[in-house]
Amino acid sequence: EDYLHYNKMTIVLSVLLDDLPREDYLHYNKMTIKIKVVTGKLRLDNLFGGEPVLGEVINTAINANFEQFMNELRPIVEKALAKFMLESADGIATSFPYKDLFPV
């Protein structure tokens, strides 16, 4: 069962070329992620200690107001994803000289 559907995600990544001793390395210094959700349905499980009636009420309320819910949640999700993906990309890029990543 799917718990969240999304329609579109845009990622912008800024790159610096660091001149380190003897070699040039890429350094990703900024990542921006923009998520656009037009429609969707969310289902959260085990709310209120697994209380089924309260869980269903919350899921119904969220889905009845899905656009507003996502408008509140979107900046938090975008920031968390950008941080995680930036750290991952930068960790990979700084492990290898530029010439090894992009041979001419």
Secondary structure, DSSP 4 states (H G I P E B T S, - for coil): --S----EEEEEEEEEEEEETTEEEEEEEEEEEEEE-SS------SGGGG-HHHHHHHHHHHHHTHHHHHHHHHHHHHHHHHHHHHHHHHHHHTTS-HHHHS--
